[in-house]
Amino acid sequence: MAQATEILLSALNASATGDAKAIRQYYAPDVVGWSAGEDIASVEDLLAEATSRSGALSEVRVEAAPVELPGGPVVAEWTMTARHTGPLKLDDGLAIAATGRRLELRGATFARLENGKVAGFRQYWDPADLLEQLGLMDEE
């Protein structure tokens, strides 16, 4: 069986790229999670969230060095890089047209694994940083 740290890194990559097959492989069907205001109550919710970004980003890469805490969660500080090459849907229904800009987002994920899959997670990152990098907010 894969190490917990390998499972979390694979799960992060799956959700960042929107790979539906890998999302189902690395997340439990009843996964519960939260990410920057997005509540997840099942793998179907996670798939819907990931596919809503489908086509918006290319050249997606996630770098992390997850750590399994004794008796606790698996934790990963991560950096995701991508290029904004398609419409990016926002929570309010608006879409940001492709800018071609290179993006670099940083965050942290705390995950609980059960039976070799992510069963719960909390993911922290700054959505305002994304909007700044897309040129939609002043950096000040």
NORURLIN-V18675 format. One record per backbone hydrogen bond with DSSP energy under -1.0 kcal/mol. NH is the residue of the N-H (numbers start at 0). CO is the residue of the C=O. E is the energy in kcal/mol with one decimal. If there is no record, write none. Layout:
nh:NH co:CO e:E
nh:NH co:CO e:E
//
This chain:
nh:6 co:2 e:-2.1
nh:7 co:3 e:-2.3
nh:8 co:4 e:-2.1
nh:9 co:5 e:-2.3
nh:10 co:6 e:-2.5
nh:11 co:7 e:-2.7
nh:12 co:8 e:-2.1
nh:13 co:9 e:-2.3
nh:14 co:10 e:-2.4
nh:15 co:11 e:-2.2
nh:16 co:12 e:-2.1
nh:17 co:13 e:-1.3
nh:18 co:13 e:-1.6
nh:19 co:17 e:-1.1
nh:22 co:18 e:-2.6
nh:23 co:19 e:-2.3
nh:24 co:20 e:-1.4
nh:25 co:21 e:-2.4
nh:26 co:22 e:-1.9
nh:27 co:117 e:-2.7
nh:30 co:27 e:-1.9
nh:31 co:118 e:-1.7
nh:32 co:39 e:-2.5
nh:33 co:120 e:-1.1
nh:34 co:37 e:-1.7
nh:35 co:122 e:-1.3
nh:37 co:34 e:-2.2
nh:39 co:32 e:-3.0
nh:42 co:28 e:-2.3
nh:45 co:41 e:-1.8
nh:46 co:42 e:-2.5
nh:47 co:43 e:-2.4
nh:48 co:44 e:-2.3
nh:49 co:45 e:-2.6
nh:50 co:46 e:-2.9
nh:51 co:47 e:-1.2
nh:53 co:50 e:-1.1
nh:55 co:52 e:-2.7
nh:57 co:82 e:-2.4
nh:60 co:80 e:-2.6
nh:62 co:78 e:-2.8
nh:66 co:74 e:-3.0
nh:68 co:72 e:-2.3
nh:71 co:68 e:-2.3
nh:73 co:110 e:-2.8
nh:74 co:66 e:-3.0
nh:75 co:108 e:-2.4
nh:77 co:106 e:-2.8
nh:78 co:62 e:-2.3
nh:79 co:104 e:-3.0
nh:80 co:60 e:-2.7
nh:81 co:102 e:-1.7
nh:82 co:57 e:-2.9
nh:83 co:100 e:-2.6
nh:84 co:55 e:-1.6
nh:84 co:82 e:-1.1
nh:85 co:55 e:-1.6
nh:87 co:95 e:-2.4
nh:89 co:93 e:-3.6
nh:92 co:89 e:-1.9
nh:95 co:87 e:-2.6
nh:99 co:83 e:-2.9
nh:102 co:81 e:-3.5
nh:104 co:79 e:-2.8
nh:106 co:77 e:-2.2
nh:107 co:123 e:-2.3
nh:108 co:75 e:-2.5
nh:109 co:121 e:-2.8
nh:110 co:73 e:-3.0
nh:111 co:119 e:-2.9
nh:113 co:116 e:-2.5
nh:116 co:113 e:-1.6
nh:117 co:25 e:-3.0
nh:118 co:111 e:-3.0
nh:119 co:111 e:-1.5
nh:120 co:31 e:-1.7
nh:121 co:109 e:-2.1
nh:122 co:33 e:-2.5
nh:123 co:107 e:-3.2
nh:129 co:125 e:-1.1
nh:130 co:126 e:-2.0
nh:131 co:127 e:-2.4
nh:132 co:128 e:-2.3
nh:133 co:129 e:-1.6
nh:134 co:131 e:-1.5
nh:135 co:130 e:-2.8
//
